[in-house]
Amino acid sequence: MFVPIPTRRHSSLRWATPMLVALLWMAFLWASTRPDAAQRALLLDWGALSGGQLPADMLRSWSDGGHWLRLISALFLHADWAHLLGNLVFLLIFGLPAERMMGSWRFLLLFLLGGAFANLVAVLVIGVPDRLIIGASGAVSAVIGAYLALFPGARLGVVLPLGVFLEFVRAPASLLIGIWALLQVVFAYIGPAFGAVAWAAHVAGFLFGVGFALLARAGIARRLRKQRGY
């Protein structure tokens, strides 16, 4: 398991990433304690559903605001603990430094909008009727994309469990992103999510994060100058 280690102190309080981690964890614990029938109903009520329609027809049918709310609520539902844990670990690794740079409110907007956009793309791309789309992978992909745009070539300090010892290493961000992608492949073939990874959501979220960071660079620079007093 990776544990992020801050490389320098910063005066701003980072609350969005810990809050999101807590909400994702509590939502999974609450859902997992429900009876099987209630869990299924919860996923159907709050997950994003692919209707198997043409994109234009599907968008026209979404006149009810509840359909759009599902794109966000689906981020807080997970099929199994392995997928949840992978999302939480990488949200911490990439979310904390990204939030430190862009600010908590902008980071929270990135997570929610990036995740909703990723789910929407998955809904439109998946042609299977009523395929359930859940999980925060699209939002985490957006965070990873934004991090890569803000810190190209960066190295992250992480702690690796090596036997009975914990070893601090500095790993290239690109390597950790590769591990993230590999884990998504693994998760596609184990547990209840067997063969059901929405790859379109991962790609769409990543591209959204890159675009979001590039568009927000001027605002981020102004924020940092203000914090540093010049």
N, C-alpha and C positions, 0 to 999 in steps of 0.2 A: 504493500500500500504506500502511495506517495503522500507525504505531508509537506505542505509548502512552508518554506522558511523565509521570512522577510529579510531582504538584503540591506534595507536602510530604514530609518525611522521617518515617519511623516506625521505632520501635525493634524491632518484631517482625520475625522472619525469615519471609519468604513462600517456601515451598518447593513447595506443592501445584500451583500453576499452571505453573511451569517443569517440574516432573516430568511433569505430564499432557501438556504440549506435546511434551516429549522422547519420551514413550512413544508418543503418536499418530504422531509423525514416524518413529520407528524401526520401529513396526509396519507402516507403509505401505511404507517402504523394503525391509523384509524380505519382505513379501508380493509386492511388485512385481518382485523378483528371482527369484521362483519361476516354473517353466514354466507355461504357460497352464492345463494340466489340473490342476496342483497348486494354482494360484490359485483355480480354480473349486471344487475340493474343500475348500480352506481356508474359503472363504466359506460353503459349504453346511454345514460342520462347526461353524463358530463364529458365523455370522450368525443373526439372529432370523428364523424362518420363519413365514409366515402359512399356516395349514393350510386355510383356506377353510371352517372349521366354524363352527357357532354358538358364541358366546362361552362358554356354560356347558359345552358338550361339549369345547371346546378346553382350558378350565381343568382339567376332570376328566382329560383325557389327559396333562396335565403332571405326572404323579406322579413322573417322573424329574427329579431336581434339575438335570440337565444342561440341560433346557429353560430353567430360570430363569437359569442361568449364562450362557446365550446372550444374554440381555437386556443383560448387561454387556459380554461379549466383543465383541458386535456394535458397541459404541461405538468400538472401536479398529481397525475395518476400514473402508476407503474405496474407492470404485469408481475414482476418478481423482484426480489431483493438485489440480485446481481446487477440488473440494469440500473436500479436506483443507486446502488453504491458506486458504480462507475460514473454516473452523472454527478454525484455529490463530490467525489474525489477530484474530478477534473474541473468542476465548477470552483472549487477552492483553489486549485493550482493556478488557473488562469483568471478566475474572477477577482481575487484579491488585488493583484497588481493592476489589472485593467480598471477596477473601480478606483484604486488609488490615483490613477492617472486622470480618468474622465469624471470622477465625482459620483456620489451614490445615486442621485436622481437620474442622471444620464445613463448610468449603468443599469438601473432598474428598468428604464425605458428600453434599452437595448435587449435585455433578457425577455421582456414581455412581447415587444413588437417583433423581435427576431424569431421567437418561438411561435407566435401566432402566424407570421408569414410562412415559416417552414411548414407548419401544419396545413395551412391553406394550399400550398404548392403540392403537398402530399395528397390532400383530398382531391385536387384536380387531376393529378397524374395517375393515381391508382384507379384502375378501371374496374376493379372487383366490387360489386354492389355490397354496401354496408360493411366494408372493412373498417375495423375500429383502429383509430390512430391515437395512441396515448404516449406519454413520457416527455421528459424535458430534454431529450437529445438534440432536438432542433434548436432550442434556446441555448444549450451549452455549445453547440456548433457555432452559433452566432457569437458567443463570447470568445471562442477560440479564434474565429476569423477576425474579430476586432483586435484581439491581442496581437495576432500576427501582423496586422496592419500598423499597429502602434509601436510594436517592438520587433521589427524584422531582425533576425539574427541574434535575438536575445538568448541568454542562458538563465535557467531557473535553478535556485537552490532547493533541493529536495532531500528528504531522509528516506533511505531504503532499509528495510529489515533484512539483514544478512545473517541468517542463523539466529543466534541469541543476541546479536549486536545490531545497533542502529548506526548506519554509516551516512554521513552528510556528503552529498555530491552535487556538482553543478552540471546540469544536463541541458543540452540545446533544446529550445522550445520546439524546434521542428521534430526532434526525436520523440518528445512527449506527445506531440500531435499525431505522429505515426503510431504510437502505442494506443492512443485513443481510437484511431481508425481500426487498428487490429482488434481491439476489444469489441468494437461494434460488429465485426465479422464473427467473432466468437459468440457473442450474445445472440446472433442470428440463428445459431444452431444448437443452443442449449435452452432448457427451461420452457416455460409456457409460451415464450415469444419465438419458438422455433420457426424459422423461415419467414418471419413477419416484420423484419426491420424495414422501416420506411426510408430507403436511401435518398429519395427525393427531398425529404425533410432535412437530412443532414447536409446535403449539398446546398439547398436553398438557404438554410440557416447560416452556413459558413459564408456564403457570398453576401448575404444581408449584413453580417457582422463586419466584413471588410468594407463594404460601401458605407455603412453607418459610421465607422471610425474615420474614414477618409473625409466624409462630409462634415464630421464634428471636429476635425483637427483645429480649425480656427477657434472655436469655442473652448476647446480643451486648452489651447495655448493661452488664451485670455485668462482662463481660470487659474492656471499655474503661475502666470505673471502676477495676478492679483494676490495669490497666496504668498508669493515670495516678496511682495512689496515693491514691484517695479512694473 
